[in-house]
Amino acid sequence: MKKIRLLFVSMALCLSAFAQENDPVILTIEGENTHASEFLAIYSKNNENPSFHKDSLDNYIKLFTNYKLKVQAAKEAKYDTIPRLKAELAQYRKQLAFPYMTDKSRNEALVKEAYERTITEVRASHILIRVQPDAAPADTLKAYNRALELRERIVTNGETFEDVARGKNGSDDQSVSKNGGDLGYFSAMQMVYPFENAAYNTPVGEVSMPVRTRFGYHLIHVVDKRKAMGMIETAHILILVNDESSKEAQANAETKINEIYNLLEAGERFEELAAKYSDDQSSKAKGGLLPMFGSGSKQRMVPKFEEAAFAIEKDGEYTKPVKTMFGYHIIKRIQLLPIPSFEAMKRELELKVERDMRAETTHEAFINDLKKEYYLNKNAAQKLLPIFIHTVGDEIFMAKWRGLRDHSHDNDILYTFADQSYTIKDFEEYLLETQTKSRQIDKSIYFNNKLDEMINKTIIEYEDSQLERKHPKFKALINEYSDGILVFEIMQDEIWKKASKDTVGIKAYYEANREDFTYPIRYKGNLFTCKDKATAKAVVSLLEEGKLSGKEIEQTMNKESQLNVKMVKQTFNANTTEAFKVRKSIPPIQVENEQNLDEKAKAKLAAKRAKRKEKLAKYKLKSFKNGINKPYKNGEVYYVFDVEETLEPRLREFNEAKGLVTAAYQNQLEEEWIAALRDKYEVVIHHDNLYNLKNTSK
């Protein structure tokens, strides 16, 4: 036995030496080493295309060192012992540990199952009987029986599913009045797993038995199953309005969307109209482009939107105005992608399964594997459990048991695994902690169940304590998050809070750096955004006549169409007003079947888009004179600016610049603090190892 242990020790030493050789030290602060693996992980995460050029590495190691100095200062100040921060880290660790606490083989089966369901869509309706997850058994049974009664009315009595769903004591889903329980088509990952399971396992035309989810019991009527239509990429133009809007607002929205549709039909570009008129602020700058949705995607759209989108026959075609709960849409099909192969989707599905509740189904198998791995031995339980079975009274079922009277067996071992052992005393304490009011059952069954419950709990806790040892990637993520919490907290105390409270210091910084806080040139007046060049000229004519105010001009120009003119009256900052930043009009780069490109083609496409982005970022700042300025074009939009007053650049008063001054003062405090930390702590950068990272990372 000693020889085997010596062999393990020698192997461990060899592996340790090998690891150090292949994971050299990059940075040492106060004797604390940071290895190449940690540096590379963070460097790659913060740089899309990490460069191993000397200048790039020198720049980043400086930032990295500053970060690690803050971590060192936080640990020295015992921030890592603050209960609130320890609890935050524990919560994060719990979430991160979940994928490591499951049965991998079962997970693989779930991944394959998810793919099979991804390529098939189910259309179903449901009736929901709400019941809380922790409801009393009597309430749970009542809800179950109610679901059975509703099912009986449909299956045996011949009532329609929709009538029962909508009727008295029918579905508790509030949307039933609008949709009759119809959920439209869905595929894997788009419903909670028990619901999805039942829907896929119920034949078309039939109604499932009651299915329990965290929402309650469901009856599921499977209406149809079909081959998945794939994922679709669309763009839209949205005019916001809902059923609660006034009749006038609804009429105006309908008029506006129809006018936009007529412009499309007349040949105007969809992307330009989206940029001008869409109310969807998140997509209008991208020509109305939306995230992909459909089978294989977590993203879902409301049924009316989905139906209209999938009904478009060709890429580039668009719908007539479509009304949903959000307002009126015109939907353009960009591309329709078939479901990828299993190999192409495997990694994505693995990540989804890890995060999905279906992973909980692997829990029992995982525990059984741990019992074998750690050599669980509970042979003594058969002999020792009668101590509880024959001495504990019925009070344990009322949560009133106070513990054993005879403690002569306290140290007797009930079960062992790995290097852990648990005694009669441990089991007694577990029973006292977990006893609850419950239905009285045979005590032999009760105590055997409680022992199994305790074994599962303790073996899972033990495995959790071993994760950092068994999984280096997990350990690295925990360390990274821990450092981040500490740095944020110490920055709060050392920089942000200190700066905001130091009114004398902020004022002194302002006085010493007044020239840094100036207003640029500003213009006070009416800025008109116009539909086209002719409209802009018409606005200029009305301004020159001088009979109408800016608002009256807007109303006059919009009598026939709400899309003609939009007017804003305010003081405009020349440097920050987008309308004044005149950029070249560069069409977006669109490629058919982009997802099917090989890596080389994707890299070229990314480079082209990066260059386009650089060009778009460049602009010429527009300047104006007092009075009516000539119309000008910026992108696809025409503007007219009527300047009432030009406000020349000037120094900001302290109350006008306080926010900017505070931010600048915080930066100064941080620089001073970092300099002090560099003087306080010994810092060694191992440059040879740093500059050799390109070879280390291969």
LINGI-V841557 format. One record per backbone hydrogen bond with DSSP energy under -1.0 kcal/mol. NH is the residue of the N-H (numbers start at 1). CO is the residue of the C=O. E is the energy in kcal/mol with one decimal. If there is no record, write none. Layout:
nh:NH co:CO e:E
nh:NH co:CO e:E
This chain:
nh:5 co:1 e:-2.2
nh:6 co:2 e:-2.6
nh:7 co:3 e:-2.2
nh:8 co:4 e:-2.4
nh:9 co:5 e:-2.3
nh:10 co:6 e:-2.5
nh:11 co:7 e:-2.5
nh:12 co:8 e:-2.4
nh:13 co:9 e:-2.3
nh:14 co:10 e:-2.1
nh:15 co:11 e:-2.7
nh:16 co:12 e:-2.5
nh:17 co:13 e:-2.4
nh:18 co:14 e:-2.5
nh:19 co:15 e:-2.7
nh:20 co:16 e:-2.4
nh:21 co:17 e:-2.0
nh:22 co:18 e:-1.9
nh:26 co:34 e:-3.2
nh:27 co:34 e:-1.6
nh:28 co:684 e:-2.6
nh:29 co:32 e:-2.3
nh:30 co:682 e:-2.4
nh:32 co:29 e:-2.2
nh:34 co:27 e:-2.9
nh:36 co:24 e:-2.5
nh:39 co:35 e:-2.1
nh:40 co:36 e:-3.2
nh:41 co:37 e:-2.0
nh:42 co:38 e:-1.9
nh:43 co:39 e:-2.9
nh:44 co:40 e:-2.8
nh:45 co:41 e:-1.5
nh:46 co:42 e:-1.8
nh:57 co:53 e:-2.4
nh:58 co:54 e:-2.6
nh:59 co:55 e:-2.3
nh:60 co:56 e:-2.3
nh:61 co:57 e:-2.7
nh:62 co:58 e:-1.3
nh:63 co:59 e:-1.4
nh:64 co:60 e:-3.0
nh:65 co:61 e:-2.5
nh:66 co:62 e:-2.1
nh:67 co:63 e:-2.1
nh:68 co:64 e:-2.5
nh:69 co:65 e:-2.4
nh:70 co:66 e:-1.7
nh:71 co:67 e:-1.9
nh:72 co:68 e:-2.5
nh:73 co:69 e:-2.4
nh:74 co:70 e:-2.4
nh:75 co:71 e:-2.4
nh:76 co:72 e:-2.3
nh:77 co:73 e:-1.7
nh:78 co:75 e:-1.5
nh:79 co:74 e:-2.6
nh:81 co:78 e:-1.6
nh:82 co:79 e:-1.5
nh:86 co:82 e:-2.3
nh:87 co:83 e:-2.4
nh:88 co:84 e:-1.8
nh:89 co:85 e:-2.3
nh:90 co:86 e:-2.2
nh:91 co:87 e:-2.1
nh:92 co:88 e:-2.0
nh:93 co:89 e:-2.8
nh:94 co:90 e:-2.1
nh:95 co:91 e:-1.7
nh:96 co:92 e:-2.5
nh:97 co:93 e:-2.2
nh:100 co:97 e:-1.4
nh:101 co:98 e:-1.7
nh:107 co:103 e:-2.2
nh:108 co:104 e:-2.3
nh:109 co:105 e:-1.7
nh:110 co:106 e:-2.1
nh:111 co:107 e:-2.3
nh:112 co:108 e:-2.2
nh:113 co:109 e:-2.3
nh:114 co:110 e:-2.5
nh:115 co:111 e:-2.0
nh:116 co:112 e:-2.3
nh:117 co:113 e:-2.0
nh:118 co:114 e:-1.6
nh:119 co:115 e:-1.6
nh:121 co:226 e:-3.0
nh:122 co:186 e:-2.8
nh:123 co:224 e:-3.0
nh:124 co:184 e:-1.3
nh:125 co:221 e:-2.2
nh:126 co:181 e:-1.6
nh:127 co:219 e:-2.0
nh:129 co:217 e:-3.2
nh:131 co:215 e:-1.1
nh:135 co:132 e:-1.8
nh:140 co:136 e:-2.5
nh:141 co:137 e:-2.6
nh:142 co:138 e:-2.0
nh:143 co:139 e:-2.2
nh:144 co:140 e:-2.3
nh:145 co:141 e:-2.7
nh:146 co:142 e:-2.0
nh:147 co:143 e:-2.1
nh:148 co:144 e:-2.2
nh:149 co:145 e:-2.2
nh:150 co:146 e:-2.1
nh:151 co:147 e:-2.4
nh:152 co:148 e:-2.4
nh:153 co:149 e:-1.7
nh:154 co:150 e:-1.3
nh:155 co:151 e:-3.2
nh:156 co:152 e:-2.0
nh:157 co:152 e:-1.8
nh:159 co:153 e:-2.3
nh:164 co:160 e:-2.1
nh:165 co:161 e:-2.5
nh:166 co:162 e:-2.5
nh:167 co:163 e:-1.8
nh:170 co:167 e:-1.8
nh:171 co:165 e:-2.0
nh:172 co:128 e:-3.3
nh:176 co:173 e:-2.0
nh:178 co:175 e:-1.5
nh:179 co:175 e:-2.2
nh:180 co:176 e:-2.5
nh:182 co:179 e:-2.1
nh:183 co:124 e:-2.6
nh:186 co:122 e:-2.3
nh:190 co:187 e:-1.5
nh:196 co:192 e:-2.6
nh:197 co:193 e:-3.1
nh:198 co:194 e:-2.0
nh:199 co:195 e:-2.5
nh:200 co:196 e:-2.4
nh:201 co:197 e:-1.6
nh:205 co:222 e:-3.6
nh:206 co:203 e:-1.9
nh:208 co:220 e:-2.5
nh:211 co:218 e:-2.3
nh:213 co:216 e:-2.7
nh:217 co:129 e:-2.6
nh:218 co:211 e:-2.2
nh:219 co:127 e:-2.1
nh:221 co:125 e:-2.7
nh:222 co:206 e:-1.9
nh:223 co:123 e:-2.5
nh:224 co:123 e:-1.6
nh:226 co:121 e:-2.3
nh:228 co:119 e:-2.1
nh:231 co:337 e:-2.3
nh:232 co:293 e:-2.8
nh:233 co:335 e:-3.1
nh:235 co:332 e:-2.1
nh:236 co:288 e:-2.0
nh:237 co:330 e:-1.8
nh:239 co:328 e:-2.5
nh:241 co:326 e:-1.7
nh:245 co:242 e:-1.7
nh:250 co:246 e:-2.3
nh:251 co:247 e:-2.4
nh:252 co:248 e:-2.6
nh:253 co:249 e:-2.3
nh:254 co:250 e:-2.2
nh:255 co:251 e:-2.5
nh:256 co:252 e:-2.6
nh:257 co:253 e:-2.4
nh:258 co:254 e:-1.9
nh:259 co:255 e:-2.0
nh:260 co:256 e:-2.2
nh:261 co:257 e:-2.3
nh:262 co:258 e:-2.2
nh:263 co:259 e:-1.8
nh:264 co:260 e:-2.1
nh:265 co:261 e:-2.4
nh:266 co:262 e:-1.5
nh:267 co:264 e:-1.7
nh:268 co:263 e:-2.3
nh:273 co:269 e:-2.0
nh:274 co:270 e:-2.5
nh:275 co:271 e:-2.2
nh:276 co:272 e:-1.8
nh:277 co:273 e:-2.9
nh:278 co:274 e:-1.6
nh:279 co:238 e:-3.6
nh:281 co:279 e:-1.2
nh:283 co:280 e:-1.2
nh:284 co:280 e:-2.1
nh:286 co:283 e:-1.5
nh:287 co:284 e:-1.5
nh:288 co:283 e:-2.7
nh:290 co:234 e:-2.8
nh:293 co:232 e:-1.8
nh:294 co:299 e:-1.3
nh:295 co:230 e:-1.1
nh:297 co:294 e:-1.8
nh:306 co:302 e:-2.3
nh:307 co:303 e:-3.0
nh:308 co:304 e:-1.9
nh:309 co:305 e:-2.5
nh:310 co:306 e:-2.7
nh:311 co:307 e:-1.1
nh:312 co:309 e:-1.2
nh:316 co:333 e:-3.8
nh:317 co:314 e:-1.6
nh:319 co:331 e:-2.2
nh:322 co:329 e:-3.1
nh:324 co:327 e:-2.7
nh:328 co:239 e:-2.2
nh:329 co:322 e:-2.8
nh:330 co:237 e:-1.5
nh:332 co:235 e:-3.3
nh:333 co:317 e:-2.6
nh:334 co:233 e:-2.9
nh:335 co:233 e:-1.5
nh:337 co:231 e:-3.6
nh:345 co:341 e:-1.7
nh:346 co:342 e:-1.5
nh:349 co:345 e:-2.7
nh:350 co:346 e:-2.5
nh:351 co:347 e:-2.0
nh:352 co:348 e:-1.9
nh:353 co:349 e:-2.9
nh:354 co:350 e:-2.1
nh:355 co:351 e:-1.3
nh:356 co:352 e:-1.2
nh:359 co:356 e:-1.8
nh:360 co:357 e:-1.8
nh:361 co:358 e:-1.5
nh:362 co:359 e:-1.6
nh:363 co:360 e:-1.6
nh:366 co:362 e:-2.2
nh:367 co:363 e:-2.3
nh:368 co:364 e:-2.1
nh:369 co:365 e:-1.8
nh:370 co:366 e:-2.0
nh:371 co:367 e:-2.2
nh:372 co:368 e:-1.4
nh:373 co:369 e:-2.8
nh:374 co:370 e:-2.8
nh:375 co:372 e:-1.2
nh:376 co:371 e:-2.7
nh:377 co:416 e:-2.8
nh:381 co:378 e:-1.3
nh:384 co:380 e:-2.1
nh:385 co:381 e:-3.0
nh:387 co:384 e:-1.9
nh:388 co:385 e:-1.9
nh:389 co:385 e:-2.2
nh:390 co:386 e:-2.5
nh:392 co:388 e:-2.3
nh:396 co:393 e:-1.5
nh:397 co:394 e:-1.6
nh:398 co:395 e:-1.1
nh:400 co:395 e:-2.6
nh:410 co:407 e:-1.2
nh:412 co:409 e:-2.1
nh:414 co:422 e:-2.8
nh:415 co:422 e:-1.4
nh:416 co:377 e:-2.0
nh:417 co:420 e:-1.8
nh:418 co:374 e:-3.0
nh:420 co:417 e:-3.3
nh:422 co:415 e:-2.4
nh:424 co:412 e:-1.9
nh:425 co:410 e:-2.2
nh:427 co:423 e:-2.2
nh:428 co:424 e:-2.5
nh:429 co:425 e:-2.2
nh:430 co:426 e:-2.1
nh:431 co:427 e:-2.5
nh:432 co:428 e:-2.2
nh:433 co:429 e:-2.0
nh:434 co:430 e:-1.9
nh:435 co:431 e:-1.5
nh:438 co:397 e:-2.5
nh:446 co:442 e:-2.5
nh:447 co:443 e:-2.8
nh:448 co:444 e:-1.8
nh:449 co:445 e:-2.4
nh:450 co:446 e:-2.3
nh:451 co:447 e:-2.2
nh:452 co:448 e:-2.3
nh:453 co:449 e:-2.3
nh:454 co:450 e:-2.3
nh:455 co:451 e:-2.7
nh:456 co:452 e:-2.5
nh:457 co:453 e:-2.0
nh:458 co:454 e:-2.8
nh:459 co:455 e:-2.5
nh:460 co:456 e:-1.9
nh:461 co:457 e:-2.3
nh:462 co:458 e:-2.1
nh:463 co:459 e:-2.3
nh:464 co:460 e:-2.5
nh:465 co:461 e:-1.7
nh:466 co:463 e:-1.1
nh:467 co:464 e:-1.1
nh:470 co:466 e:-2.4
nh:471 co:467 e:-2.6
nh:475 co:471 e:-2.0
nh:476 co:472 e:-2.4
nh:477 co:473 e:-2.1
nh:478 co:474 e:-2.3
nh:479 co:475 e:-2.4
nh:480 co:476 e:-2.3
nh:481 co:477 e:-2.4
nh:482 co:478 e:-2.7
nh:483 co:479 e:-2.5
nh:484 co:480 e:-2.0
nh:485 co:481 e:-2.2
nh:486 co:482 e:-2.1
nh:487 co:483 e:-2.7
nh:488 co:484 e:-2.3
nh:489 co:485 e:-2.1
nh:490 co:486 e:-2.5
nh:491 co:487 e:-2.4
nh:492 co:488 e:-1.9
nh:493 co:489 e:-1.7
nh:494 co:490 e:-3.2
nh:495 co:491 e:-2.2
nh:496 co:491 e:-1.9
nh:497 co:492 e:-2.9
nh:499 co:495 e:-2.8
nh:500 co:496 e:-2.1
nh:501 co:497 e:-1.8
nh:502 co:498 e:-1.3
nh:503 co:501 e:-1.8
nh:506 co:502 e:-2.4
nh:507 co:503 e:-2.2
nh:508 co:504 e:-2.4
nh:509 co:505 e:-2.3
nh:510 co:506 e:-2.2
nh:511 co:507 e:-2.3
nh:512 co:508 e:-1.9
nh:513 co:509 e:-1.2
nh:516 co:513 e:-1.9
nh:517 co:514 e:-1.9
nh:519 co:650 e:-3.5
nh:522 co:647 e:-2.6
nh:523 co:572 e:-2.2
nh:524 co:645 e:-3.0
nh:525 co:570 e:-2.2
nh:526 co:642 e:-2.2
nh:527 co:568 e:-2.9
nh:528 co:640 e:-3.3
nh:529 co:566 e:-3.3
nh:530 co:638 e:-3.4
nh:531 co:564 e:-2.0
nh:536 co:532 e:-2.0
nh:537 co:533 e:-2.2
nh:538 co:534 e:-2.0
nh:539 co:535 e:-2.1
nh:540 co:536 e:-2.1
nh:541 co:537 e:-2.2
nh:542 co:538 e:-2.1
nh:543 co:539 e:-2.4
nh:544 co:540 e:-2.5
nh:545 co:541 e:-1.8
nh:546 co:542 e:-1.3
nh:553 co:549 e:-2.3
nh:554 co:550 e:-2.0
nh:555 co:551 e:-2.2
nh:556 co:552 e:-2.4
nh:557 co:553 e:-2.7
nh:558 co:554 e:-1.3
nh:559 co:556 e:-1.2
nh:564 co:561 e:-1.0
nh:566 co:529 e:-2.0
nh:568 co:527 e:-2.2
nh:570 co:525 e:-1.8
nh:572 co:523 e:-3.6
nh:574 co:521 e:-1.8
nh:577 co:573 e:-1.7
nh:580 co:577 e:-1.5
nh:581 co:578 e:-1.3
nh:582 co:580 e:-1.3
nh:582 co:620 e:-2.1
nh:596 co:593 e:-1.6
nh:597 co:594 e:-1.6
nh:602 co:598 e:-2.4
nh:603 co:599 e:-2.1
nh:604 co:600 e:-1.9
nh:605 co:601 e:-2.4
nh:606 co:602 e:-2.5
nh:607 co:603 e:-2.0
nh:608 co:604 e:-2.2
nh:609 co:605 e:-2.3
nh:610 co:606 e:-2.1
nh:611 co:607 e:-2.1
nh:612 co:608 e:-2.2
nh:613 co:609 e:-2.3
nh:614 co:610 e:-2.1
nh:615 co:611 e:-2.3
nh:616 co:612 e:-2.5
nh:617 co:613 e:-1.6
nh:620 co:582 e:-2.4
nh:622 co:580 e:-2.6
nh:627 co:643 e:-2.9
nh:629 co:641 e:-2.1
nh:632 co:639 e:-2.0
nh:634 co:637 e:-3.1
nh:637 co:634 e:-1.8
nh:638 co:530 e:-1.3
nh:639 co:632 e:-2.9
nh:640 co:528 e:-2.0
nh:642 co:526 e:-2.8
nh:643 co:627 e:-2.8
nh:644 co:524 e:-2.8
nh:645 co:524 e:-1.9
nh:647 co:522 e:-3.4
nh:652 co:517 e:-2.8
nh:657 co:653 e:-1.4
nh:661 co:657 e:-2.9
nh:662 co:658 e:-2.7
nh:663 co:659 e:-1.9
nh:664 co:660 e:-2.2
nh:665 co:661 e:-2.8
nh:666 co:662 e:-2.3
nh:667 co:663 e:-1.8
nh:668 co:664 e:-1.9
nh:669 co:665 e:-2.5
nh:670 co:666 e:-2.4
nh:671 co:667 e:-2.2
nh:672 co:668 e:-2.4
nh:673 co:669 e:-2.4
nh:674 co:670 e:-2.8
nh:675 co:671 e:-2.1
nh:676 co:672 e:-1.9
nh:677 co:673 e:-2.3
nh:678 co:674 e:-2.3
nh:679 co:675 e:-1.5
nh:680 co:676 e:-1.8
nh:681 co:677 e:-2.8
nh:684 co:28 e:-2.8
nh:686 co:26 e:-2.4
nh:687 co:685 e:-1.5
nh:690 co:686 e:-2.1
nh:691 co:687 e:-3.0
nh:693 co:690 e:-1.5
nh:696 co:692 e:-1.8
nh:697 co:693 e:-2.7
